[in-house]
Amino acid sequence: MKSWIRNLAICSVLGAGALWGCNRNEGALTAVTEQAVIPDREVIAYIPQDTPYLWMGLEALPKALMDKSSALFRGDMQDAGFWDEVGRSGMFTPQVAQLLKELGSLLDSSQLPQLGLSPDFRQTIYGLGVLPVVRVEIQNEEKARAFLKRIEATGDPWPVKKLGDQAYFAFETSNVTMALAFVKNELVFAVVPAAMAEKLLKIAFLQEKPQNAFKDMSAFKALSRDYGLRYSMGYLDNRILGDMVMGRAQGINGEVAAALKLAQDLPEHCDQELSQLLAKMPRFVAGFGNGTSDNREVMKLGLELDPNSAKDLSSIANQGFGMGPKGKLLNLAVGLDLPKTAEYLKKQINAIQAAPFQCKYFSEFNEASALLGGKLPLLMNPQWMDISAISAAVDAFDMKANASGSAMIAHAHPEKLLALLQGFGVPDLGLKPDGQMVDLQGKLPELPLPNLKPQARMTQNALGVAVGEGQNLAAFMDSKGEPGLILSLGYDAKLLEMAQQGFNRYIDASLRAARKAEMRRYIDYTMAKGEGVTEEAVKERIGEEAFQKLKNAHPEMNPMQLYAESLMQEQAKETSSADPFIKALVEHVGLVQFGVKVTPKGVIGELAIDMK
């Protein structure tokens, strides 16, 4: 339980180093309000247009934002002792451990120049075939070489080779060559098939251009325009990867696939079906989005769909009704029109059943459609199937007596939904679909928090409830969010701290009962032996040194009391410590907001993190 709280915190901030986003005060996803200024890059002329993946850093994130984000990871990880302990752990070779120690300083953007790196930290990653070339802009080659020298000094010297006048470190296996070199104002790392090393390293080292190289930055301008990306952006092309697997790739991609023996001997019908699937979802797209500022980090991840698939999928979104307001502490909205979702699933199931996949690798699609097709009628209960959105926003909550927030269900016939709830024991609340507020105080069973002050409202298309002070349930229920939004989820980082505190209280109570039971068993055991709880018996149980410390601290206690004190101290140690990462998260991070939207381009996911 404790681990999921910490994992959620870590995901949030590897959101804060990788960071996806939306605007807290607008829709769940930021609107495309500006197009990035895409500077020309010399390196683009050395990248094949059919590279299977490409990522390019175009502009430095705001320095204030980088400093706020890096503050999350300072402390133990900035302490040299931490990295020395990593080295002693034996988890990594000495050179890798030293590399991690050096890169640890990158958590503070002000340290980048100390390693010779540009404070803009612009980088380019692309594939020569499936193997990567990584380029990082440097500011001071002398400092960058010293950085590498410190790493090299912890192990065997790195072998040096030359390609023309270009010197590089070479790390070779029977299949691939890994090269590290200083090329103009960049540090370049490339992995290439050993049999093609000379040809591909000439391209990686900017000595020769591939025949089908990019001519300009128009591809990035299109990404910026279509997805609202700005600082960094890139893509992974599923179709190109598929061609390599199917043995249809040409040029460098085909040569690398052959050298690495990537091509699979697939039956012809498998080739055709795989091509059809890849055509429906051609690319993944990612990058930092508009809305990034000194206090907010925004990133998007999108799965492109072909126009027909995107149009079909967009039919399931509820056009934004009930997807608007955001809670200050927690918010959740799901905007799926269930009847339309059922129709969409039926269409997909019928298509598969009419023309099942023949390729054995896709047989699971046939099995899944048969299973879902059989279950779908059971899910079509008309009393709840007319739901088109569920939304909840929590503004405040504590375990004493306070809570405030609103929730609603959008439904084509809310009176039927209310009747369904009454079948589960909810009393008659006097609600009618007239939009009037109804005070629920005294109409519900006794609630665990006395100050909730519940109220409800029913309209022609929704049923809602609110608790606490300051809630405008009518505005909440009548709001509209961004069309196409199907999921919005956000939380304030302090919610994680509250969850951990609640978990610790639960564990404390559980351990207290367990310690009492353990002590009772021990007393019974010693009594049965006719010894009683003596000093010697307790020393044997908890150790002589621990016993002496307790006795010195509590000379008034008898042996049984000292034993009870040892159990309580052990319990306190387990439950009192707060996770330092969560404490740092609460200190530096405000709202974390995630959203998923269906657009004519496909499915776009965004995550925004507000930094304090």
Beta strands, then each sheet from edge to edge (+ up, - down):
strand 1: 53-57
strand 2: 123-128
strand 3: 131-137
strand 4: 160-163
strand 5: 166-172
strand 6: 176-183
strand 7: 186-193
strand 8: 229-237
strand 9: 283-289
strand 10: 296-304
strand 11: 330-334
strand 12: 387-397
strand 13: 403-411
strand 14: 437-439
strand 15: 455-458
strand 16: 462-467
strand 17: 485-492
strand 18: 589-599
strand 19: 602-611
sheet 1: 4+ 5- 6+ 7- 3+ 2- 1+ 8- 9+ 10- 19+ 18- 17+ 11- 12+ 13- 16+ 15- 14+
end
